[in-house]
Amino acid sequence: MSACVPAGTTDSAHTEQAHPPHSPPPGRRRRRFRVAGADLSAAVAVFLIALPLSLGIALATGAPLQAGLVAAAVGGIVAGRLGGSPLQVSGPAAGLTVVTADLIHQYGWRTTCAITVLAGLAQLGLGCLRVARGALAVSPAIVHGMLAGIGVTIAVAQVHIVLGGEPQSSVPDNLRALPAQLARLDPAALTVSVLTLAALVLWPRLPGRAGHLLRRVPTALVAVAGTTAVAAAAGLALPVVDLPSWRSHALAGLPEGPVLGLVAAVLTTTLVCSVQSLLGAVAVDKLASARPGARTVIRSDLDRELLGQGTANIVSGSLGGLPVAGVAVRSTANVHAGAVSRNSTMIHGVLVVAAALLLVPLLELIPLASLATLVMAVGIRMVSLHHIRTVTRHREVLVYVVTALGVISFGVLEGVALGIAVAVGVALHRLTRTRIAHTEDSGVHHVHVRGQLTFLAVPRLSRALHLVPQGADAVVTLDGSFMDHAAYEALQDWQSTHTARGGTVEITGRHSGVRIAEPGSLAPGPASGAESSGTAGDCRCRPWTAWRNHQCDRPAPGPEAEPDATAVSGAAQQPAGPGAPPRRRTPGSRQLVRGLSTFQRRTAPLVRDELARLAREGQRPSQLFLTCADSRVVTSMITSSGPGDLFVVRNVGNLVPPPGAESGDDSVAAAIEYAVDVLAVRSITVCGHSGCGAMQALLGSRPASPAATPLGRWLRHGGPSLERLHDTGTPAPRLAGRAPADDIEQLCLTNVVQQLEHLRAHEPVARALKEGALELHGLYFHVGEAQAYLLTEQEGERVFDRVREVDLAV
């Protein structure tokens, strides 16, 4: 569950409201600008990281050092205000270093600024076309390979500055020039570089309580400031930062150069800026949602983020700044520092402006070797061992290596193009690489298909299927995730022919429920021989698909038929005792036993190991799920959960009697106490649903009527919900995007909110909420739509938001 109801009222200025991706945020009332203390402290932390990194990246590109400060300020203020990812920090990024350095080398600085402006315009166009989500379709192996190649290029180039020399234009040139550079290294520059590197490595590892406090100071700031102080105290003669007067700062000029080259440069800059920013926004969403005690999920609007990044690049390029993109290091620091809104990003940009105007004398003391070491360390970290292990596990290492080598050898655009070509080739190879084997075991013929079944594999599939003799029992195992229409038709035709000639066919797969037949099409009744075929007249549904005919695992016996012998154990068919007549099973009992038999045959073998583990270790659910007893609400289905995931409490109307209520029934309170105090669940969800009979009964009840039945006495706990519904002074909860269909649906929504209030009154819940160890969630499930809605707070109102098919924040 990704959205929770806060334990108390929250200041909406402290929290960015969640809204669906690709849509503008909901309209808000104008209010005074307020800054949370967490945003202010996070802004200072990010500023202290951004200042040396911005100078170092500008140095690595060969641009004026002031250009890094311009990009950092614009990224913080413009992208921070207009972007769709509130907690992402934008500025000059290490991933753009190679691209920008190449542009400066080819076209000069003023034309590079113009290319940045054009790239920003291209990003605005892409944002207006709402194609931001398409950037996520790029293979992660390509993205990680691109960043690794850029990281290697950065690191190799900065080695020359670390040694006191000048970098060359490409990685091969830098490697060839390295022996000569080692022969004439500058001892002073090397000393400063070693000190900087030592600080970068050792500072995050300071032990003890004092080390924990010291580690709050950003490592980059400690490394650069410390080595600057040492160099100044020792009087080392080293090249240092040179920030000329802002009056002489070069702005963008008209682009000059071959048209095709400029177009390629704009495309490359747009690609790298956009992909890095969008992937960074998704990563920030995950970081924010994983923070302990996060009250709302901050979801990025990727199209708006693209528009904000485009605007920032236009402004940065026009003012003579570097290209702007989302920066992982600063964004991570922003989230970990506790930022709660976009104010932290904007304040960090303002602080960069202040530093650029007021701290120039201090900045000009920083040795270039120290900045180069800082950037070299960033480049080395871009070659992530975690990413390498991930792509290796997913068998994408070839794509990763080719992309990285392409970027190192030819450039970013060429390397990405090579990576895409290899990724397409690998995908086609996997799609067409299908292994089909035929074996016989104890008279049963097995046809095992490994890989995807496409029209290219149909001839081999047909040859294997025709090795099965007429009238034989056959099992076809599909060990893949895709089957096209040609393969489906070939398999279905063979299956029909084989069963018509007296054979049996079972089509299964590596995972439970891999079937090729749709249940609805098989429901009217089995054909001749269907009972023995195992598939032609057999539904074999996947879990939670078309469920209406789920009991057709075996054809139902006719009026004169005996109960299905395969569905009833031998012991169960024996008389109850000596002389007792045989027990005849009712349709309901036959349905129950058939379902149990299907579980034993199909599901039990798959879950037996997991259930055995749970039996050994005991249950450790993370959630208490309290919902109605209505048969249409299947908790494991709507939450995609399994054994050991949910501790479930069900009753009529999903009611939570308040503590001390004179009901004579403490079962709900006991379950709450056990879940919170013994099982230590992390969240409690109250789930209502549409068409609730309990809510209908409440609406139809008379206020003064006595409760003469157990049901009536139980429904008295819904009285506060009814009172809340009629209270005109309390805003009624609503559904996002539409009004409640009728009073019953409005009461269903109100009841969820009211039962959450009852939950907070229970002592174990109140204690856990105070300790920050528990979250409360409200959920509404519309049965007719098969749609879940999560309760959120928006502008002081309680709104049930539609849960999307893809929720990046979860």
N, C-alpha and C positions, 0 to 999 in steps of 0.2 A: 504494500500500500504506500502510495507516495504522497498523499496529502493528509494532514492531520488537523484536528480541531484543537487550537491552542487551549491551554488550561485556563487562561484568562484572556482578557481583551488585549489586543495588540495594536500598537501604533502603526498605521499603514505607511507612515513615512519610513519606518524601519525595515520594511519588507517589500520587495518587488512582487507584484501580483503575478501569479502564474496565468498564462494564456496560451491558447493553442498555437503550435508552430505555424508559420506562414500567414498569420493573421495579425493585424495591428492590435496593440493593447487596448483594453476597454477605456472608454473616455473617463477622465477623472476631473474632479472639481479642482479649481485652482486653489492652491494653499501656500502658505508661507514656506520659504526654503528653510529646512531644518536639517542639522547634521547630527547623526548619532555619534556617541563617543567611540564606538567600535569602528565606524567609518573613518574618523579622524586618525586614530592610531594606525589603522591599516594603510591609510594614505601616506603617513610618514614612513612606515616600513617599506612600502613599494617605492617611494621616492628615493630612499637611501640605496635601494638596489638599482633603480633605473638610471641614476645619475652616472655612475662609473660605466655601466654597461652601454649606455647611449654613446658616450665618448669613445669607448673601445670599439663599438661596431662602426662608428664613423671613421675611426682610424683604419680599421681593417678594409673598408671599402675604398679608401683613398679620397673620400669626400672631405670638405671642410668640417672641422670638428663641431662647429656650431650647428651643422645640419642635423647631427644626432640629437642635440637639445631641442631643435625646432620640431623634429618628428616626435620626440617623447612628449612635448607639451601638447602638440596637436592631437596625438593619439589619445592622451588622457582627457583632454577637454572636449574635442569634437566627437571622436569615436565613442568616448565614454558617455556623452550626452545623447547622441543620436543612435548608437548601436543597439542591437537587440539582445546582447548578452551583458546584463548589468554588472557582473563581477569580473568580466574579462578586461585585462589591461592591455592596451594597444600602444605601439610605438615602433622604433626601429628594431627589427628582428634579425637574429643571427641567420635564420633561414633565407634571408634576402641578401646576405652579404656578398655571395658569389655573383648573383645576378647584377647587383648594383655596381660592384667593382668592375665587372665586364663592360657594363654600359658606360661608365666613366672613362674607361680605357679606350673605348671605341668612339664615343661621341662627345666626350667632355661633360663638365658638370652641368652647365645650363641646359643642354639638350636632355640630359638625364632627368632633370627636374621637370621638363616638359613631358617626357615619357611617363613620369609618375602621375602628372595631371591627367594624361590620356588614359592611363590605367584606371585611375579613379572614375573617370567618365564611363569606362567599360564596366566597372563594377556597379555603377548606378544603373546601367542598362540591364545587367544581369539581375540585379535586385528587383527592378520593375517587372521583369519577365518571370519572377518568382521561381528561379531555377536553382536556388541555393541548396535545396535538398539533394539535387543531382550530384553535387560535389562529393557527397558522402558515398556515392556509388564507386568512386575510385578505390581500387584495391588498397587496403592498408599496407600491403607489402610494397607497393609503388611509393606511397607516401613516406613510409619509414626508410625505404631505400634512397629516395630523394634527399631526405634530411640527413641520412648517414653520409651520402656523397658530399653534400654541402659541408657537413661537419669535418670530414677529412680534408677538404679543400681549404677550409678556414684554418684548421690546425697546422697544416703544412706551411701555409703562407705566413702565419704568425711566428713560426719557429725562427724565421730570419730576423724579425724585429726583436725577438727575445734574445738572440745572439748578438744584437747590435747592428744588423744590416738592413737591407731593403728587400721586400718580397718580389718575386717575379710574377708574370701574368697568368701562369697556369701551373697545375700540379706537376706535370713532367718537368717543366723548366725549374720549378722550385726544388725538386728532388735532385736534378742534375747540378744545380748551383750549391747544394747543401755542403758537399765536401770542402769547397773553397771557402764557404762562410765559416765553417768550423775552424779552418786554418787561421782566420783573422777575426775571431770572436772578440767582443768587447767585454773585459772582465767586470766592469761596473754594471753594464746592462744585464749580464748573466747573473750577477749577485742579486740585483733587484728582482729579476724574474724568479730566481730560486726562492727568495723570501716570499714573494707573492704566491707562488705555487704551494709553498709550505703552509701558509696561512689558509689557503683555500682547502687544503686537505685536512689540516689538524683542527681548525677552529670548530667545525661541526662535531668533532669527537672529544671535546673537552669533558672530562669526567666530573662526577660529583654534583652537589647542589649548586655550588658556585658556577660550575660549567654550564648547568642548565640555565642559570640566569644570564650568563655571558652570551650563550648561543642565541639569545633573542636579538642581539645586534647582527644585522645582515653580514654574511661572510664576505661578500664582495666589497662592502664598505670597509671592513676591517683589513682586508688584504691590501686594497689600494691606499687607504689612509695610513696604514702602518708602514708600508714600504715608502710612501711619500715622505713621512716623517723621518725615517731612517736615512733616506737619500739626502734630505735637506740638512739633517744634523751632521752627516758625514761629509757634506760638501762634494758629493759625487757629480762629476760633469757628465750629464746625460741629456739627450733630447727630451724635452718636456712638452706638455700641452700648450699649444699656441692658439689663443682665441682673439683674432683681430677685432677691431671695432665693428659693432653691428652696422655702422654706416657703410662699411665696405662689403657687407655680406651680399653674396651673389644670389640673385633671384632667378626664376625660370625664364628662359628665352624661347624663341621660336625653334622648333625642332629642325635640325639640319642633318642630312644624310640620305642614303638610299631609302626609297619608300618601303620596299619589302623588308629591309633590315629594321626600320622603325616599327613596322607592323609586328614583326616577330618579337621585337623588344617589348612592345606593349602587351602582347599576348603572354609572354613569359612572366612579366611582372604581375599581370592580372591573375594568372594561374597560381603563382606561388603565394601572393598576398591572400587570395580568396580561399584557397584550400587550407592554408595554415590557419587563417582566422576562423573558418567554419569548424574545422576539426578541434581547434582550441576551445571554441564555444561549447561544443558537445562535451569535451573533457571537463570544462569548468562546471557544467551542469552536474556531472557525476560527482565531482569533488564537493560541490555545495550540498547535494542531497545526502552525501555520506557523512557530513559533519554531525557530531553528536548534538542532539537537542535542536536540530533544524526544524523550524516551525512550518515553513512552507517550502515547496519545491520551486526553485527559481529556474524556469525553463526559458531557453533562448528562442527568440524569434529569428531564425536564420536569415530570412529575406531582409528583415530590418537590419540585422547585423551587416549584411553585404552593403546595404545602402549607407550605413554609418561609416563603414570602412572606405567606401568609395568617396564619400564627402571628405573624410580625413585625408585621403591621398591627394584630392584636388587642392585642399588648403595647404597641406605640407609641401607639395610640389611647387605651388605658387609662391610660397614664402621661402623657398630654397632649402627644404628639408628632405630627409631620406624618405623612401617609401615606408608606409605604415602597415602593420599587420598585428594580429593578436600574438602576444608574447607569452609563452608557457611559463617561464620562470617567474615573471612578475604576476601573472594571473594566479599561479599556485600560491605565491606569497600573500596575495590579496585575500584569497579564500582562507588560508590558514591563520591569517591575522585577525579574522573575525568580521570582515566586511559584510554588510547586510544590504547595501544598495549601490547604485552607480555613483553616489556622492564620493566614495573613496577614490575611484578612478579619476574623477574630475578634479578633486583637491590635489591629488598627486601631480596632475598636469599643471595646476597653478603653482605648486611648489617648484616644479622644474623651471617655469618662467621666472620666478623670484630668484632662483639660484643662478640662472643665466644672466640676470641683470646685476645681482649683488655679490656673487661669490666668484667672479672672474679671477681676482688675484689669487685665491686659494686653488682654484682649478688649474691655474697655470703652473703650479708646483708639481703636478702629477707627472711622473716619468712615463714616457710612451711605452717603455718595456713592461711596466706594470700593467698598463691597459692591454697590451698585446698578450700577456700571460693570461689575463682574465678572459679575453675572447678565445684564446687557444683552449682553455679549460672548457668553455661553453661548447666549442666545436667538438672536443673529445666526447663530451657527454651526449652529443647528438647521435653518436654511434652507440645506441642503447643495447646492452646485452639482453635486456628483457624483451625488446622488440625482435632481436635475432632468435631467441628461444621461441617466441610466439609464432613467427613465420615458419620456423623449422617444424614446429608441432603441426602446423596446418599445411605443410608441404608446399610452401610458397617461397622457399629460400632462393630458388633460381631467379624468380622475379625480383626479389630483394637485391641479390648480388648484381644482376644485369643493370638494374636501375642505378645502383650506387656507382658501379664502374662507368656507366654511361655519363653520369653527372660529373664524375672526376675527370674523365678523359675528354668529353666533348662539350659539356655544358648542361644546364638544368633542363631546358626544353628538349634537347636531343636525348638526354638520359631518361626523362619521363616518357618520351615517345617510344624509346626502346623497351622500357618497362611495360608499357601498355601492350606493345606488340607481343612480348613474351607472355604476358598474362592471358591474352586472347588465345595464343597458341597452346598454353597449358590447359585452358578451359576446354578448347576443342579436343585436345588429346584425351582429357578425362571423359568428355562426353561420348567419344567414339570408342574408348577402350572398354569393351565389355567382354567379360569372360563367362562362357556358358559351358557347364559340365553336366554330363548325364551319368548317374550311378544307380546301382540296384542293391537293395539291402532287405533281406528276408521277404522277397517277393514284391516289395514296394519300390517303384522307380522314382528316383529323385532327379529333378532338373534344377540346378542351382545357377542363378543368374547374378553375377557380381558386376556392378556398374550400372550405368544408365541405359535404358532400353529405348533406342531410337530406330528409325527406319533402316539405318545402316546395319543394325544387328539382327534384323528380321530374318535374313537367310540362315544365319547360324542358329537362331532360335528355332526356326522351323525344322532344321535338320535334327536338333537335339530332341524336340518334341516327338518327331516321328520315329525315334528310337524306342518309344514306349509302346509295347504291344497292345493290340486291341483288347479291351476288357480288363486291363490291368489297373491296379491302384497306383495313382501318381500324386506326387507332391512337388509343386513348383514353388521354389523359394526365390523371392525377388529381393536381392540385397542391394537396393539402390533407392534413390529418391525421386526419379523421374522416369516417366514412360510416355512417349508421344502416341499420337492417334494410330499410326501404322502398326506399331508394336501392340497396342491395345487390341486392335481388330484381329491381328494374327493370333494372339493368345486366346481371345474370346472365341474365335471361330474354331480353333483346335479344341478348346474346352467343350464347346457344345457338341462337336462331332464325337469326341471321345466318350462323353457321358451318354450320348444317344446309343452308342454301341455297347453299353453295359459297363463301362469303366467308371472309376471314381477319380475325382480331381480335388485336391486341396491346394489353394493358392495362398501362400503365407509369406512372411518376410522375417528379417532379422528383428524388427520391432513389432510390438503387439499391434494387431489391427491393420496390417498391410494387405489390403484387399483391392480387387479391381472392379467388383460389382457394386452398384449402388443399391442400398436397401430398398428404397421405394419401388424400384422397378421389379423387384422380386417378390413383393408382398402379396399379389393377388392369389397366388397358389402355385404349388410346385407342379412341374410337368411330370410325366411318367418317369420313374426312376430317379426323381430328384432327391428323394430321401436318402438314397445311397450315394448320390454324387458328391455330396459334401459341399457343393458350391452352386450348382445351377439352380437349385431351389433353396439355397442356404444364404441367409442374409450376411452373416459375418461382419457386423458393423464395426467401425473404428470407434473408440470411446469418444463420446460427445459429438458425434456427427448426427446424421438423420436418425433420430432416436425412436420414431414412432413405431417401427417394426423391429425393435431390438430383440424381441422374444422369438424371432424366427430363426434362431440358431439351429433349431431342429423343427421340421414342419409340425404344426400343431395337430394333434390327433383329431379325427373327425368325430361326429357324435357317437358312432358305434365303436370307436377304437378304444383300446385300453391305453392307460397312461404310458408315455414314452419310457421304455425300459432302460434306455441309456441315461435318462435324466434322473433316475431314482436308484438309490443303492439297493443291493439285494436285501439287506436287513430291513430297509424301510418298506419293502413290499411284502414282508411276512405278516401274518395275522398278529393282532395285538396280544393274543394269548390263546391257550387251548380252547378250541371250540368257538373262538370269536370269528365273526365274518370278516372277510378281507375288507380293508379300508379303501374306499373309493375316494379318489382325490378330486376336490373341487377345481374349477378353472383357476381360482386364485392360488391354491396350493401348488397346482402344476406349474403355474407361471413362476412362483417363488423357487420351486425346486429346479426348474430348468435354468433359472438365472444362477442359482448356486452351482449347478453342474457346469455351466459355461465358465464361471469363475474358476472352478477347480481345474478345468481343462485348459483354459487359455491364459488366464491372468495369474493364477497362483504360481506357476513355474517361473514367471517373470519377476514377481515381487517377493518370492520366498526368502531369498538371501537378505533383502532389505528388511523384511519383517523379522527375520532371525536376529539381525543386528539390533533392531529396536528392542526386541525382547531381552537381549543381553544387556544393553546399555540403558534401557529405560527411555521414556519419552522426554523430549526436550523441545517442545513447540515454542515458537517465537511469538505467536499471536493467540489471543483469545477472540474467537469469532462468535458473536451473539446474534442470532437471526431468528426468523419466524419458523414455525414448524410446517409451513406450507410445502407441499410435495414438489412444487415447481421450482423451488429454490434449492439447487444442488450446490452446496458450498465448495466441494472439491472441484466442481466444474467451473464455476465462475471465478475462482481464484487460482486455477491451474495448480492445485496443491495435491499432495499425496500423503502417505502414511507418515505420521510424526510431525507434520507441518502445522496443523491447526488444532487448538483445543476448542471444541465446538459446544455451545450451549444453545438449545433450541426450545422455544416455547411459543404459545399462541400470541401473536402480536409483537414479537421481539421486545418484550417488556422487561424493565429492570426495576423491581420494587425498591423504593427508597429505603435506606436503613431505618429500622424501627417500625416499619409498616406492619400493621396487625393483619397479616394474611394467613398465618399459620403455615407458610411455605417458605423455608429458607434455602431452597435448592439453588436459586440463582446467586444469592449472596455467598453461599458455600463455594460455588464454582468460581466466583470472582476471587474470593480469598485464596482458594487453592491455586488458581492460575497466577496470581500476583505474588503471593508469599512463598509458595512452594516451587512452582514451575518457573517463576521469575520471567514471565512473558514480557516482551518489549513493547507490545501494542495491544490495544483492545479495539475491536471494530464492532459497531452496532449497525446491522444491515436490515433495512426495511425493503419492501418490494411493492410493486403495483398490484392493485386488485386485492389488497389484504382483507380477508373476511373479518378479522378482529376490528379493523378500523371501520368497516361498514357497520358492524354491530355497535361500536361506540357512537357513531353518528346517529344511528337509529334508536339509541336508548333514551329513556326519559331520566332527567337528572335525579328525581326523587324516588325512582323505582327501586325497591329492595332487591338485592342480589340473592335469589333463592337457589341458584344452582352453582356448582363449582366453577363453571365457565363464567357466570356472571360475577362471582366474587373475584375471580382472577382479573377480569377486565376492569375492575375498579382501579387497578394500577395504571390504566390508561387515562383516567380522569384528568390528571395534570396536562396531558397532551391536548385533550379536548378544550380545557380552559385556555391553554396557550394559543390554540387556533382562534378562539373567539376574542382574545385580548387584542384590541385595536392599537394599544400603545406599544406593542412589540412587533418589529418587522418580521413578517412571515418568511420562512426560508423559501427559496425558489429554485427552479431549474435554469441552468444557463441556456439561453437561446430560445426558450419558450416558457409560457405560463403553464402552471399545473392544469391538467385536463379537467378536473372537477374537484369537488370538496374532498372526496375520498383520497385522491392523490395528494392534495394539500395536507391532509391530516397524516398521511403516510410520511411525508417529508418532515412535518412538525414533530411527529412522534420520535423520529430518529434523533432530532436535536434535543428533545426533552429527556429521552433515555440517557443521552450523554451527560446531561445535568445530574440525573439520578446517580450515574456511575461516579461522578466526581464527589458525591456526598459519602460514598463508602470509604471507610477509613483506610483500608489497604491501598485503594486507588489514589486517594488524596495524598497519602504519604509518598507513594512512588512518583506521582507527578511533581511533588515538591522537590524530590531528589533528582529529578531529570531522568529517571530510569524508565519512564513509561510515556507512551503517546496514545491519544484517543483519536479514532477515525470514525467518520460517519459515511455510510454507503447506502445508496438507493439503487435497487435493481429493477429495471422495467422489464417485466416478463415478456410482454408482447414484442418489444424491440430487441430483446436479448442484449440490452445495453446497461452498463454500470455507470453510476454517477458518484463522484467523490465529493464530500463536503469540504468547502474551503470558505475562507472569509475574504470578502472583497468590499473595500470601502465601508467597513462596519456592518455589512450584510452577510448573511449565511447563504451561500450559493452552492448548489450541487453541480459540479462541472462534469461534462461528458468525458469518459475515459476513452482516449484514442487507441487505435489499433497499434500504433508505435508511439510509445511515450519514452523520450530520451532521458527523462529525469529519473526514471525508476532504476 
